[in-house]
Amino acid sequence: MVSCRSVKRVSTMHVCITLLSLVTCFNGLHAIKIVKLVVPEIIQYGVQDSVILDCDYTYGNKTPGLMVKWFFRSKTKPVYQWIVSQKPQDIGVLRGRVDLSYKASDDPLKMYRALRIVKLDTDISGEYICVVSTFIDEDFKSKHMTVFVPETSFRLIQNKTDDDTVNVICAADGAFPAPNLTIATPEKHLQVDHKVKVVNGRYSAVASVTLNDADLPSPAEFICTLRIPQAKYAVRKEAIYYPGPISTTPEMPTAADMQFAADSSTELHIYTTLVIALSALARILIT
């Protein structure tokens, strides 16, 4: 004989299974899932004229209100929006910089899911967030992209101010993101004073160290290395230094010397012109 308790247990299990099946079926009808987010980690400024950020997804049989939004650096305001059956829009920092005619797919529910960004510059470096949603479901993923700019100048300078010490200076301009500069000898890395500043959206950096001649071999070799870790980029410069009195270091003309030379040249030119003119006038008078 079957007890009431057993019948109740079987009935409860049947209801749970039915509800689970309904939930699974419902999710299958409405589920949105991002299956692939393509955002290049690094692109180099000036090498290409556009970049494509793609956000591929799957969807269920029911997709009321399907919408794709791209956000930049935060999820507060979108920089791109496409509502199915409407035209895509570029917004904010990407306004006028997205090819709105670009189609990532012939599927009418995926057609304008991707961004083709033109007018590339460092101001579009940052995290990109793709959000795909319907009235019922939503999914999102994010990746970071950096627009990398190599340095425009890179210098290793030995500035000797007295007979016993030398200032070693490594400097770079025009890079993005901020470069890291190190100074070393073949034997060890040196502790440097490192400074960075922003100039017109690019970074200038200086690393410097003052060394005693007595601590250096003759000759000494200095190695300056510039690294931008995000771009897996590194370059280096090397220089040879001979410790000793200042006279052993080639003397370079100062700005004052150059100006004096320019002024002297101008005065000499005026004097020469005047002499030639007076000589010609004297010849005319004699004849």
Buried (B, 14 or more C-beta within 10 A) or exposed (E): EEEEEEEEEEEEEEEEEEEEEEEEEEEEBBBBEBEEBEBBEBBBBEEEEBBBBBBBBEBBEBBEEBBBBBBBBEEEEBBBBBBBEEEBBBBEBBEEBBBBEBBBEEEEEBBBBBBBBEEBEBEBBBBBBBBBBBEBBEBBBBBBBBBBBBBEEBBBBBEBEEEBBBEBBBBBBBBBBBBBBBBBBEEEEBEBEBEBEEEEEBBBBBBBBEBEBEEBEEEBBBBBBBBBEBBEBEBBBEBEBBBEEEEEBEEEEEEEEEEEEEEEEEEEEEEEEEEEEEEEEEEEEEE
